[in-house]
Amino acid sequence: MARIPGLQVVRSAIDGFGVVATRRFRKGAVIADVEGVLWRAGEPRDDTWSLVLDDGVFFDMVDQTRWVNHSCEPNVVVEAGITRRGNGWAQLQALRDIAPGDELTYDYAFDAVHAVPCRCGATRCRGWIIAPGLTPPDGRSSSARSRSSTSPRSTRGPSRSPRARASRASP
């Protein structure tokens, strides 16, 4: 895997590892064309979190972008899809200006079944890694007030249609 210019994997203040910018990116800029592997439900895989491209079709990010953390107030969006030839693709784009040293984040927007408590620390944190407007599986509020600071959180994920969201791969 070749390094992506302008990105560096570091220990994250959010969770585990994260990705920071080593150069400036302007709002709307393509930060990275993501290297990944397309797989379908029922096929063997070696990762827990993947982008959802379509029903039963997933894209596993295999370059530095795999360590981009979730935030309820992201600075990056993941655009992804399937080409006419059936290949998966994904791209990170800046939602706002990004300065060197800024950690890249996107909204994993999990479905309710895969929602986990969030520790992103954003001012408007939903309290859960879940798509806006959805209710967590246990019925608790998606507000930051319901967040547990000791709860585990996802270390990766998004989807596409046309924006990507993350999903936990089912066994």
N, CA and C atoms as a LAMMPS dump frame, in Angstrom:
ITEM: TIMESTEP
0
ITEM: NUMBER OF ATOMS
513
ITEM: BOX BOUNDS ff ff ff
-5.0000000000000000e+02 5.0000000000000000e+02
-5.0000000000000000e+02 5.0000000000000000e+02
-5.0000000000000000e+02 5.0000000000000000e+02
ITEM: ATOMS id mol type element x y z
1 1 1 N 0.847 -1.173 0
2 1 2 C 0 0 0
3 1 3 C 0.897 1.242 0
4 2 1 N 0.675 2.087 -0.972
5 2 2 C 1.424 3.338 -1.057
6 2 3 C 0.85 4.355 -0.072
7 3 1 N 1.726 5.186 0.467
8 3 2 C 1.263 6.257 1.357
9 3 3 C 0.469 7.274 0.572
10 4 1 N -0.531 7.849 1.219
11 4 2 C -1.329 8.9 0.594
12 4 3 C -0.705 10.24 0.976
13 5 1 N -0.234 11.017 -0.012
14 5 2 C 0.379 12.31 0.299
15 5 3 C -0.586 13.216 1.048
16 6 1 N -0.064 13.891 2.08
17 6 2 C -0.867 14.839 2.844
18 6 3 C -1.574 14.244 4.04
19 7 1 N -1.422 12.928 4.262
20 7 2 C -2.065 12.252 5.394
21 7 3 C -1.048 11.493 6.223
22 8 1 N -1.301 11.432 7.543
23 8 2 C -0.441 10.679 8.446
24 8 3 C -1.305 9.996 9.507
25 9 1 N -1.031 8.717 9.757
26 9 2 C -1.727 7.978 10.808
27 9 3 C -1.022 8.271 12.131
28 10 1 N -1.821 8.619 13.162
29 10 2 C -1.29 8.982 14.481
30 10 3 C -2.183 8.398 15.569
31 11 1 N -1.725 8.45 16.81
32 11 2 C -2.611 8.165 17.944
33 11 3 C -3.634 9.283 17.986
34 12 1 N -4.897 8.915 18.187
35 12 2 C -5.979 9.892 18.121
36 12 3 C -6.494 10.273 19.5
37 13 1 N -6.839 11.531 19.663
38 13 2 C -7.501 11.982 20.884
39 13 3 C -8.939 11.468 20.929
40 14 1 N -9.496 11.086 19.776
41 14 2 C -10.867 10.573 19.72
42 14 3 C -10.897 9.113 20.144
43 15 1 N -10.102 8.284 19.463
44 15 2 C -10.085 6.855 19.771
45 15 3 C -8.985 6.157 18.981
46 16 1 N -8.177 5.357 19.63
47 16 2 C -7.182 4.529 18.941
48 16 3 C -6.283 5.327 18.021
49 17 1 N -6.238 4.894 16.769
50 17 2 C -5.487 5.607 15.753
51 17 3 C -6.421 6.529 14.996
52 18 1 N -5.857 7.53 14.363
53 18 2 C -6.616 8.458 13.543
54 18 3 C -5.733 8.947 12.417
55 19 1 N -6.278 9.789 11.571
56 19 2 C -5.546 10.326 10.428
57 19 3 C -5.561 11.848 10.528
58 20 1 N -4.385 12.454 10.439
59 20 2 C -4.294 13.912 10.433
60 20 3 C -3.773 14.389 9.082
61 21 1 N -4.136 15.609 8.749
62 21 2 C -3.637 16.245 7.536
63 21 3 C -2.23 16.76 7.802
64 22 1 N -1.34 16.58 6.832
65 22 2 C 0.009 17.139 6.942
66 22 3 C 0.157 18.35 6.019
67 23 1 N -0.908 18.666 5.321
68 23 2 C -0.936 19.864 4.478
69 23 3 C -2.364 20.413 4.482
70 24 1 N -2.539 21.571 3.911
71 24 2 C -3.84 22.231 3.865
72 24 3 C -4.703 21.614 2.752
73 25 1 N -6.009 21.448 3.056
74 25 2 C -6.986 21.031 2.061
75 25 3 C -8.109 22.06 2.067
76 26 1 N -8.492 22.539 0.922
77 26 2 C -9.589 23.5 0.802
78 26 3 C -10.925 22.771 0.786
79 27 1 N -11.97 23.451 1.254
80 27 2 C -13.336 22.914 1.211
81 27 3 C -13.62 22.415 -0.206
82 28 1 N -14.159 21.189 -0.309
83 28 2 C -14.504 20.594 -1.591
84 28 3 C -13.385 19.812 -2.251
85 29 1 N -12.168 19.939 -1.722
86 29 2 C -11.027 19.236 -2.325
87 29 3 C -11.126 17.734 -2.114
88 30 1 N -10.631 16.991 -3.095
89 30 2 C -10.489 15.549 -2.938
90 30 3 C -9.235 15.325 -2.107
91 31 1 N -9.415 14.707 -0.955
92 31 2 C -8.291 14.44 -0.058
93 31 3 C -7.597 13.145 -0.45
94 32 1 N -8.371 12.15 -0.831
95 32 2 C -7.78 10.859 -1.202
96 32 3 C -8.748 10.041 -2.03
97 33 1 N -8.205 9.354 -3.031
98 33 2 C -8.915 8.279 -3.699
99 33 3 C -8.551 7.034 -2.901
100 34 1 N -9.545 6.405 -2.316
101 34 2 C -9.336 5.316 -1.356
102 34 3 C -9.042 4.001 -2.063
103 35 1 N -8.015 3.318 -1.586
104 35 2 C -7.735 1.968 -2.058
105 35 3 C -8.553 1.014 -1.201
106 36 1 N -9.225 0.061 -1.841
107 36 2 C -10.057 -0.844 -1.074
108 36 3 C -10.405 -2.099 -1.838
109 37 1 N -11.157 -2.957 -1.158
110 37 2 C -11.556 -4.247 -1.707
111 37 3 C -13.076 -4.353 -1.635
112 38 1 N -13.702 -4.651 -2.771
113 38 2 C -15.139 -4.869 -2.831
114 38 3 C -15.436 -6.3 -2.381
115 39 1 N -16.452 -6.456 -1.55
116 39 2 C -16.868 -7.809 -1.166
117 39 3 C -18.382 -7.825 -0.997
118 40 1 N -18.941 -9.015 -1.048
119 40 2 C -20.391 -9.186 -0.952
120 40 3 C -20.731 -10.033 0.271
121 41 1 N -21.943 -9.844 0.775
122 41 2 C -22.406 -10.621 1.923
123 41 3 C -22.214 -12.106 1.614
124 42 1 N -21.744 -12.848 2.596
125 42 2 C -21.507 -14.278 2.45
126 42 3 C -20.1 -14.631 2.022
127 43 1 N -19.342 -13.651 1.499
128 43 2 C -17.957 -13.908 1.098
129 43 3 C -17.04 -13.776 2.303
130 44 1 N -15.905 -14.48 2.29
131 44 2 C -14.942 -14.319 3.396
132 44 3 C -14.415 -12.883 3.438
133 45 1 N -14.089 -12.414 4.619
134 45 2 C -13.523 -11.072 4.79
135 45 3 C -12.592 -11.111 5.994
136 46 1 N -11.79 -10.078 6.129
137 46 2 C -10.857 -10.045 7.254
138 46 3 C -10.953 -8.752 8.048
139 47 1 N -12.079 -8.076 7.955
140 47 2 C -12.252 -6.825 8.687
141 47 3 C -13.678 -6.759 9.215
142 48 1 N -13.855 -6.009 10.292
143 48 2 C -15.174 -5.877 10.902
144 48 3 C -15.979 -4.749 10.283
145 49 1 N -15.336 -3.64 9.921
146 49 2 C -16.038 -2.455 9.45
147 49 3 C -15.753 -2.207 7.985
148 50 1 N -16.784 -1.908 7.224
149 50 2 C -16.657 -1.628 5.8
150 50 3 C -17.68 -0.577 5.39
151 51 1 N -17.453 0.031 4.242
152 51 2 C -18.439 0.941 3.669
153 51 3 C -19.563 0.113 3.066
154 52 1 N -20.783 0.564 3.232
155 52 2 C -21.932 -0.077 2.604
156 52 3 C -22.152 0.619 1.272
157 53 1 N -22.017 -0.117 0.178
158 53 2 C -22.212 0.461 -1.146
159 53 3 C -23.619 0.218 -1.669
160 54 1 N -24.189 -0.917 -1.315
161 54 2 C -25.519 -1.311 -1.762
162 54 3 C -25.943 -2.461 -0.85
163 55 1 N -27.182 -2.927 -0.975
164 55 2 C -27.619 -4.057 -0.158
165 55 3 C -26.695 -5.242 -0.39
166 56 1 N -25.99 -5.665 0.653
167 56 2 C -25.11 -6.819 0.577
168 56 3 C -23.8 -6.602 -0.154
169 57 1 N -23.473 -5.354 -0.5
170 57 2 C -22.226 -5.039 -1.202
171 57 3 C -21.444 -4.043 -0.354
172 58 1 N -20.175 -4.376 -0.077
173 58 2 C -19.362 -3.595 0.85
174 58 3 C -18.011 -3.249 0.238
175 59 1 N -17.367 -2.229 0.801
176 59 2 C -16.047 -1.794 0.349
177 59 3 C -15.167 -1.648 1.585
178 60 1 N -14.125 -2.453 1.65
179 60 2 C -13.199 -2.424 2.782
180 60 3 C -12.032 -1.505 2.439
181 61 1 N -11.898 -0.411 3.174
182 61 2 C -10.812 0.543 2.961
183 61 3 C -9.517 -0.094 3.475
184 62 1 N -8.461 -0.135 2.624
185 62 2 C -7.243 -0.845 3.009
186 62 3 C -6.008 0.049 3.069
187 63 1 N -6.166 1.344 2.893
188 63 2 C -5.033 2.258 2.992
189 63 3 C -5.144 3.07 4.29
190 64 1 N -4.412 4.173 4.397
191 64 2 C -4.436 4.972 5.636
192 64 3 C -5.831 5.449 6.014
193 65 1 N -6.722 5.577 5.044
194 65 2 C -8.059 6.081 5.321
195 65 3 C -8.856 5.164 6.238
196 66 1 N -8.429 3.915 6.377
197 66 2 C -9.144 2.981 7.261
198 66 3 C -9.142 3.461 8.713
199 67 1 N -8.231 4.373 9.067
200 67 2 C -8.137 4.869 10.444
201 67 3 C -8.799 6.23 10.643
202 68 1 N -9.549 6.716 9.671
203 68 2 C -10.281 7.97 9.859
204 68 3 C -11.41 7.692 10.848
205 69 1 N -11.433 8.447 11.932
206 69 2 C -12.421 8.258 12.99
207 69 3 C -13.751 8.923 12.665
208 70 1 N -14.771 8.535 13.428
209 70 2 C -16.106 9.115 13.335
210 70 3 C -16.175 10.431 14.111
211 71 1 N -17.012 11.339 13.627
212 71 2 C -17.413 12.521 14.385
213 71 3 C -18.833 12.882 13.986
214 72 1 N -19.597 13.361 14.953
215 72 2 C -20.947 13.858 14.673
216 72 3 C -20.893 15.214 13.974
217 73 1 N -19.723 15.869 13.99
218 73 2 C -19.477 17.123 13.272
219 73 3 C -18.233 16.932 12.41
220 74 1 N -18.343 16.133 11.333
221 74 2 C -17.177 15.745 10.535
222 74 3 C -16.616 16.883 9.681
223 75 1 N -15.353 16.707 9.283
224 75 2 C -14.74 17.66 8.353
225 75 3 C -14.516 17.025 6.974
226 76 1 N -14.906 15.758 6.832
227 76 2 C -14.729 15.007 5.591
228 76 3 C -16.015 14.249 5.284
229 77 1 N -16.296 14.046 4.004
230 77 2 C -17.381 13.174 3.576
231 77 3 C -16.762 12.073 2.72
232 78 1 N -17.348 10.888 2.79
233 78 2 C -16.909 9.781 1.953
234 78 3 C -17.932 9.607 0.842
235 79 1 N -17.497 9.791 -0.384
236 79 2 C -18.305 9.488 -1.557
237 79 3 C -17.849 8.112 -2.006
238 80 1 N -18.766 7.228 -2.366
239 80 2 C -18.391 5.873 -2.748
240 80 3 C -19.459 5.267 -3.631
241 81 1 N -19.1 4.206 -4.326
242 81 2 C -20.071 3.545 -5.171
243 81 3 C -19.477 2.37 -5.911
244 82 1 N -20.213 1.938 -6.921
245 82 2 C -19.811 0.803 -7.744
246 82 3 C -19.78 1.283 -9.191
247 83 1 N -18.683 0.997 -9.893
248 83 2 C -18.558 1.405 -11.292
249 83 3 C -19.42 0.507 -12.181
250 84 1 N -19.581 0.891 -13.441
251 84 2 C -20.337 0.078 -14.404
252 84 3 C -19.717 -1.304 -14.58
253 85 1 N -18.421 -1.397 -14.357
254 85 2 C -17.724 -2.685 -14.48
255 85 3 C -17.805 -3.513 -13.197
256 86 1 N -18.479 -2.982 -12.178
257 86 2 C -18.658 -3.732 -10.94
258 86 3 C -17.55 -3.577 -9.918
259 87 1 N -16.706 -2.572 -10.077
260 87 2 C -15.637 -2.313 -9.109
261 87 3 C -16.096 -1.296 -8.074
262 88 1 N -15.627 -1.452 -6.846
263 88 2 C -15.931 -0.48 -5.804
264 88 3 C -14.959 0.681 -5.848
265 89 1 N -15.418 1.842 -5.413
266 89 2 C -14.55 3.004 -5.316
267 89 3 C -15.007 3.854 -4.13
268 90 1 N -14.095 4.64 -3.6
269 90 2 C -14.419 5.592 -2.53
270 90 3 C -13.435 6.752 -2.61
271 91 1 N -13.885 7.884 -2.116
272 91 2 C -13.09 9.098 -2.155
273 91 3 C -13.41 9.936 -0.926
274 92 1 N -12.39 10.503 -0.296
275 92 2 C -12.588 11.441 0.818
276 92 3 C -12.568 12.855 0.254
277 93 1 N -13.569 13.666 0.656
278 93 2 C -13.641 15.053 0.224
279 93 3 C -13.799 15.952 1.446
280 94 1 N -13.142 17.107 1.405
281 94 2 C -13.183 18.053 2.515
282 94 3 C -14.526 18.778 2.565
283 95 1 N -15.183 18.739 3.726
284 95 2 C -16.44 19.471 3.934
285 95 3 C -16.186 20.933 4.277
286 96 1 N -14.983 21.226 4.749
287 96 2 C -14.581 22.593 5.074
288 96 3 C -13.066 22.655 4.934
289 97 1 N -12.489 23.831 5.075
290 97 2 C -11.035 23.946 5.015
291 97 3 C -10.414 23.117 6.138
292 98 1 N -9.343 22.399 5.817
293 98 2 C -8.644 21.551 6.78
294 98 3 C -7.198 22.011 6.833
295 99 1 N -6.702 22.287 8.047
296 99 2 C -5.338 22.768 8.243
297 99 3 C -4.411 21.607 8.614
298 100 1 N -3.113 21.766 8.388
299 100 2 C -2.17 20.741 8.835
300 100 3 C -2.347 20.488 10.339
301 101 1 N -2.379 19.218 10.718
302 101 2 C -2.562 18.849 12.122
303 101 3 C -4.002 18.537 12.486
304 102 1 N -4.975 18.944 11.651
305 102 2 C -6.385 18.625 11.917
306 102 3 C -6.615 17.135 11.707
307 103 1 N -7.329 16.501 12.645
308 103 2 C -7.694 15.102 12.459
309 103 3 C -8.877 15.025 11.506
310 104 1 N -8.79 14.124 10.536
311 104 2 C -9.888 13.912 9.597
312 104 3 C -10.937 13.035 10.253
313 105 1 N -12.2 13.399 10.058
314 105 2 C -13.314 12.622 10.609
315 105 3 C -14.465 12.641 9.617
316 106 1 N -15.235 11.583 9.621
317 106 2 C -16.483 11.58 8.865
318 106 3 C -17.559 10.939 9.721
319 107 1 N -18.812 11.17 9.349
320 107 2 C -19.951 10.639 10.093
321 107 3 C -20.207 9.221 9.617
322 108 1 N -19.962 8.235 10.475
323 108 2 C -20.157 6.838 10.109
324 108 3 C -21.633 6.538 9.831
325 109 1 N -22.548 7.269 10.458
326 109 2 C -23.989 7.149 10.185
327 109 3 C -24.48 5.7 10.211
328 110 1 N -24.135 4.977 11.274
329 110 2 C -24.57 3.587 11.401
330 110 3 C -26.083 3.483 11.412
331 111 1 N -26.588 2.322 10.959
332 111 2 C -28.008 2.06 11.132
333 111 3 C -28.236 1.72 12.612
334 112 1 N -29.482 1.706 13.055
335 112 2 C -29.792 1.529 14.48
336 112 3 C -29.281 0.2 15.035
337 113 1 N -29.296 -0.845 14.237
338 113 2 C -28.859 -2.17 14.687
339 113 3 C -27.38 -2.167 15.088
340 114 1 N -26.569 -1.357 14.41
341 114 2 C -25.132 -1.335 14.663
342 114 3 C -24.68 -0.146 15.507
343 115 1 N -25.606 0.66 15.983
344 115 2 C -25.262 1.85 16.76
345 115 3 C -24.473 1.484 18.016
346 116 1 N -23.461 2.308 18.295
347 116 2 C -22.659 2.147 19.509
348 116 3 C -22.487 3.53 20.137
349 117 1 N -22.233 3.594 21.445
350 117 2 C -22.018 4.896 22.075
351 117 3 C -20.86 5.646 21.412
352 118 1 N -21.008 6.953 21.316
353 118 2 C -20.034 7.804 20.64
354 118 3 C -19.192 8.569 21.657
355 119 1 N -17.915 8.746 21.316
356 119 2 C -17.011 9.537 22.149
357 119 3 C -16.291 10.596 21.32
358 120 1 N -16.953 11.089 20.28
359 120 2 C -16.268 12.005 19.368
360 120 3 C -15.926 13.346 20.017
361 121 1 N -16.69 13.751 21.032
362 121 2 C -16.406 15.004 21.721
363 121 3 C -16.912 16.242 21.003
364 122 1 N -17.652 16.09 19.92
365 122 2 C -18.173 17.233 19.178
366 122 3 C -19.206 17.988 20.015
367 123 1 N -19.309 19.276 19.787
368 123 2 C -20.274 20.109 20.503
369 123 3 C -21.686 19.565 20.36
370 124 1 N -22.033 19.11 19.164
371 124 2 C -23.368 18.574 18.908
372 124 3 C -23.336 17.053 18.736
373 125 1 N -22.578 16.386 19.59
374 125 2 C -22.497 14.921 19.535
375 125 3 C -23.881 14.319 19.781
376 126 1 N -24.247 13.327 18.975
377 126 2 C -25.544 12.66 19.116
378 126 3 C -25.537 11.648 20.255
379 127 1 N -24.355 11.352 20.803
380 127 2 C -24.26 10.386 21.896
381 127 3 C -24.127 8.96 21.405
382 128 1 N -24.42 8.741 20.156
383 128 2 C -24.349 7.422 19.525
384 128 3 C -23.765 7.571 18.14
385 129 1 N -23.034 6.571 17.696
386 129 2 C -22.618 6.532 16.297
387 129 3 C -23.793 5.905 15.568
388 130 1 N -24.618 6.788 15.004
389 130 2 C -25.88 6.395 14.385
390 130 3 C -26.273 7.482 13.391
391 131 1 N -26.985 7.1 12.361
392 131 2 C -27.444 8.084 11.38
393 131 3 C -28.365 9.098 12.064
394 132 1 N -28.258 10.372 11.704
395 132 2 C -29.14 11.388 12.284
396 132 3 C -30.603 10.996 12.119
397 133 1 N -31.376 11.204 13.176
398 133 2 C -32.795 10.923 13.143
399 133 3 C -33.184 9.508 13.551
400 134 1 N -32.211 8.594 13.622
401 134 2 C -32.518 7.229 14.046
402 134 3 C -32.463 7.123 15.563
403 135 1 N -33.124 6.116 16.112
404 135 2 C -33.139 5.859 17.546
405 135 3 C -32.257 4.651 17.833
406 136 1 N -31.381 4.744 18.843
407 136 2 C -30.541 3.595 19.198
408 136 3 C -31.395 2.374 19.527
409 137 1 N -30.844 1.173 19.379
410 137 2 C -31.627 -0.045 19.549
411 137 3 C -32.273 -0.202 20.926
412 138 1 N -31.686 0.378 21.959
413 138 2 C -32.271 0.239 23.294
414 138 3 C -33.303 1.331 23.591
415 139 1 N -33.564 2.211 22.598
416 139 2 C -34.591 3.231 22.74
417 139 3 C -34.154 4.48 23.484
418 140 1 N -32.894 4.528 23.968
419 140 2 C -32.43 5.727 24.666
420 140 3 C -32.266 6.881 23.694
421 141 1 N -32.307 8.058 24.209
422 141 2 C -32.143 9.266 23.41
423 141 3 C -30.778 9.278 22.737
424 142 1 N -30.703 9.891 21.569
425 142 2 C -29.435 10.036 20.861
426 142 3 C -28.738 11.331 21.244
427 143 1 N -28.996 11.852 22.42
428 143 2 C -28.351 13.096 22.823
429 143 3 C -27.029 12.804 23.513
430 144 1 N -26.159 13.779 23.502
431 144 2 C -24.862 13.62 24.155
432 144 3 C -25.023 13.373 25.647
433 145 1 N -26.124 13.837 26.236
434 145 2 C -26.332 13.642 27.671
435 145 3 C -26.438 12.161 28.021
436 146 1 N -26.841 11.324 27.064
437 146 2 C -27 9.9 27.355
438 146 3 C -25.706 9.118 27.155
439 147 1 N -24.671 9.791 26.695
440 147 2 C -23.409 9.13 26.375
441 147 3 C -22.684 8.657 27.629
442 148 1 N -22.123 7.477 27.551
443 148 2 C -21.288 6.957 28.633
444 148 3 C -19.839 7.133 28.247
445 149 1 N -19.061 7.761 29.086
446 149 2 C -17.666 8.014 28.744
447 149 3 C -16.821 6.748 28.784
448 150 1 N -17.323 5.675 29.352
449 150 2 C -16.537 4.45 29.417
450 150 3 C -16.98 3.423 28.383
451 151 1 N -17.977 3.747 27.57
452 151 2 C -18.471 2.791 26.585
453 151 3 C -17.498 2.656 25.425
454 152 1 N -17.391 1.452 24.872
455 152 2 C -16.527 1.274 23.709
456 152 3 C -17.139 1.964 22.5
457 153 1 N -16.324 2.236 21.494
458 153 2 C -16.85 2.822 20.272
459 153 3 C -16.201 2.168 19.069
460 154 1 N -16.807 2.371 17.954
461 154 2 C -16.3 1.822 16.71
462 154 3 C -14.959 2.444 16.376
463 155 1 N -14.116 1.704 15.713
464 155 2 C -12.857 2.268 15.258
465 155 3 C -12.86 2.534 13.773
466 156 1 N -13.94 2.2 13.101
467 156 2 C -13.992 2.532 11.683
468 156 3 C -15.332 2.204 11.065
469 157 1 N -15.576 2.69 9.948
470 157 2 C -16.723 2.345 9.175
471 157 3 C -17.259 3.458 8.306
472 158 1 N -17.986 3.523 7.14
473 158 2 C -19.029 4.305 6.515
474 158 3 C -19.929 3.527 5.554
475 159 1 N -20.74 4.2 4.287
476 159 2 C -21.555 3.596 3.191
477 159 3 C -21.681 4.483 1.975
478 160 1 N -22.421 4.107 1.047
479 160 2 C -22.604 4.912 -0.164
480 160 3 C -24.038 4.843 -0.637
481 161 1 N -24.486 5.917 -1.122
482 161 2 C -25.771 6.009 -1.795
483 161 3 C -26.296 7.428 -1.721
484 162 1 N -25.652 8.389 -2.197
485 162 2 C -24.329 8.509 -2.785
486 162 3 C -23.255 8.829 -1.76
487 163 1 N -23.623 9.116 -0.528
488 163 2 C -22.636 9.349 0.528
489 163 3 C -22.454 8.058 1.305
490 164 1 N -21.273 7.84 1.806
491 164 2 C -20.97 6.576 2.466
492 164 3 C -21.345 6.594 3.93
493 165 1 N -21.724 5.437 4.458
494 165 2 C -21.946 5.231 5.884
495 165 3 C -21.249 3.945 6.246
496 166 1 N -21.007 3.745 7.489
497 166 2 C -20.286 2.557 7.936
498 166 3 C -21.242 1.476 8.39
499 167 1 N -20.773 0.278 8.381
500 167 2 C -21.563 -0.826 8.885
501 167 3 C -20.651 -1.897 9.442
502 168 1 N -21.143 -2.556 10.47
503 168 2 C -20.429 -3.693 11.015
504 168 3 C -20.804 -4.884 10.152
505 169 1 N -19.822 -5.604 9.685
506 169 2 C -20.074 -6.76 8.842
507 169 3 C -20.655 -7.892 9.675
508 170 1 N -21.74 -8.487 9.21
509 170 2 C -22.354 -9.596 9.927
510 170 3 C -21.587 -10.873 9.638
511 171 1 N -21.499 -11.788 10.64
512 171 2 C -20.751 -13.028 10.419
513 171 3 C -21.378 -13.896 9.359
